[in-house]
Amino acid sequence: MSKGEFYSYFDRREKPNYVDLCVANIYGYMKTGKTTLTRKIAARLEERCEKKKWGFIYIEGRRQQDVLSWVEEHKDEVRGLDYIVIAYDDAGRFLLSQEGTTKERRETLKDFMEIRHLFEDVGFRKGVLTVLFNIQFLSSA
């Protein structure tokens, strides 16, 4: 796959009449550039959105609840956008850790699976929602 083909997966020629969900997992070992790649993808998408005069925002966080809380507090800003990129750095960390209960982990996973609907609930009903998960490989050696 060429670099152009890779980026075209995230780009849309026209604004959809629904929430178009675009998801990618970026895997790698520590210090391999997962976060840098994610930010480059977002920067390229922001440039394309500026050319189209589309409203754009990039949201980055480690825990999904932090991102969703921010979105809930800023739903008036999110509602009028055309393209949202969310990046979860170390996305699997909470699910694999001993933090929280099994019930909390189930709820977090459910929110991952229903992310499009959560954004529709705050008023983002037409546009592209891209979710990037940065996931670190762990070495067992």
C-alpha positions as CSV (number, residue, x, y, z in Angstrom):
1,M,0.0,0.0,0.0
2,S,1.4,3.4,-0.9
3,K,1.4,6.4,1.4
4,G,-1.3,8.0,-0.8
5,E,-3.5,5.0,-0.5
6,F,-3.0,4.9,3.2
7,Y,-4.1,8.5,3.7
8,S,-7.0,8.2,1.2
9,Y,-8.6,5.7,3.6
10,F,-9.2,8.6,6.0
11,D,-10.1,11.2,3.5
12,R,-13.7,11.8,2.2
13,R,-14.4,13.7,-1.0
14,E,-17.8,14.8,0.2
15,K,-19.3,15.3,3.7
16,P,-21.6,12.3,4.5
17,N,-25.2,12.7,5.6
18,Y,-24.5,10.4,8.6
19,V,-21.6,9.7,10.9
20,D,-19.0,8.0,8.8
21,L,-16.8,6.0,11.2
22,C,-13.2,5.4,10.2
23,V,-11.1,3.4,12.6
24,A,-7.4,2.3,12.6
25,N,-5.2,0.5,15.0
26,I,-1.5,1.5,15.0
27,Y,0.7,-1.2,16.6
28,G,4.3,-0.9,17.5
29,Y,6.9,-1.3,20.2
30,M,7.8,1.6,22.5
31,K,9.5,4.5,20.8
32,T,8.6,3.4,17.3
33,G,6.6,6.5,16.4
34,K,3.0,5.5,16.9
35,T,2.0,8.9,18.4
36,T,4.0,10.8,15.8
37,L,2.3,8.9,13.0
38,T,-1.1,9.5,14.6
39,R,-0.4,13.3,14.8
40,K,0.8,13.3,11.2
41,I,-2.4,11.6,10.0
42,A,-4.4,14.2,11.9
43,A,-2.3,17.1,10.5
44,R,-2.8,15.9,7.0
45,L,-6.5,15.5,7.5
46,E,-6.7,19.0,9.0
47,E,-5.0,20.4,5.9
48,R,-7.5,18.7,3.6
49,C,-10.4,19.9,5.8
50,E,-9.1,23.5,5.6
51,K,-9.1,23.2,1.8
52,K,-12.7,22.0,1.8
53,K,-13.7,24.6,4.5
54,W,-14.7,21.8,6.8
55,G,-14.7,22.2,10.6
56,F,-12.1,20.0,12.1
57,I,-10.8,19.0,15.6
58,Y,-8.2,16.6,16.9
59,I,-8.7,15.2,20.4
60,E,-5.9,13.1,22.0
61,G,-6.1,11.2,25.3
62,R,-5.0,8.1,27.1
63,R,-8.3,7.1,28.7
64,Q,-11.5,7.0,26.8
65,Q,-13.5,8.5,29.7
66,D,-11.2,11.5,29.7
67,V,-11.9,12.1,26.0
68,L,-15.7,11.5,26.3
69,S,-15.9,13.8,29.3
70,W,-14.1,16.5,27.3
71,V,-16.5,16.0,24.4
72,E,-19.5,16.2,26.8
73,E,-18.2,19.5,28.2
74,H,-17.6,20.9,24.7
75,K,-20.6,19.4,22.8
76,D,-21.5,22.8,21.4
77,E,-18.1,22.9,19.6
78,V,-18.4,19.3,18.5
79,R,-21.9,19.6,17.2
80,G,-21.0,22.0,14.3
81,L,-17.9,20.1,13.1
82,D,-17.5,18.1,9.9
83,Y,-14.4,16.0,10.8
84,I,-13.3,14.7,14.2
85,V,-10.1,12.8,14.9
86,I,-9.7,11.0,18.2
87,A,-6.5,9.4,19.2
88,Y,-6.1,7.1,22.1
89,D,-2.5,6.8,23.1
90,D,-1.7,3.4,24.7
91,A,-5.3,2.4,24.0
92,G,-5.1,-1.1,25.6
93,R,-3.5,0.1,28.8
94,F,-6.7,0.5,30.9
95,L,-8.3,-2.8,29.7
96,L,-5.1,-4.8,30.5
97,S,-4.3,-3.1,33.8
98,Q,-5.6,-3.9,37.2
99,E,-7.1,-0.4,37.4
100,G,-10.8,-0.4,37.8
101,T,-13.2,-3.3,38.1
102,T,-14.2,-5.8,35.5
103,K,-17.5,-4.0,35.2
104,E,-15.7,-0.7,34.4
105,R,-13.6,-2.4,31.8
106,R,-16.8,-3.9,30.2
107,E,-18.3,-0.4,30.1
108,T,-15.1,1.1,28.5
109,L,-15.1,-1.6,25.9
110,K,-18.8,-1.0,25.2
111,D,-18.1,2.7,24.7
112,F,-15.4,1.8,22.2
113,M,-17.9,-0.3,20.3
114,E,-20.6,2.4,20.4
115,I,-18.4,5.5,19.8
116,R,-20.4,6.7,16.7
117,H,-23.6,6.7,18.7
118,L,-22.0,8.5,21.6
119,F,-21.1,11.3,19.2
120,E,-24.5,11.3,17.7
121,D,-26.0,11.8,21.2
122,V,-24.0,15.0,21.6
123,G,-25.2,16.4,18.3
124,F,-22.5,15.3,15.8
125,R,-24.8,13.6,13.3
126,K,-23.2,14.4,9.9
127,G,-19.5,14.1,9.3
128,V,-16.5,11.9,9.6
129,L,-15.4,10.5,13.0
130,T,-11.9,8.9,12.8
131,V,-10.7,7.0,15.8
132,L,-7.0,6.0,16.0
133,F,-5.9,3.5,18.6
134,N,-2.1,3.4,19.4
135,I,-1.4,0.0,20.9
136,Q,2.0,-0.9,22.3
137,F,3.4,-4.4,21.7
138,L,4.9,-5.8,24.9
139,S,8.1,-7.8,24.8
140,S,8.0,-10.9,26.9
141,A,11.8,-11.5,26.6
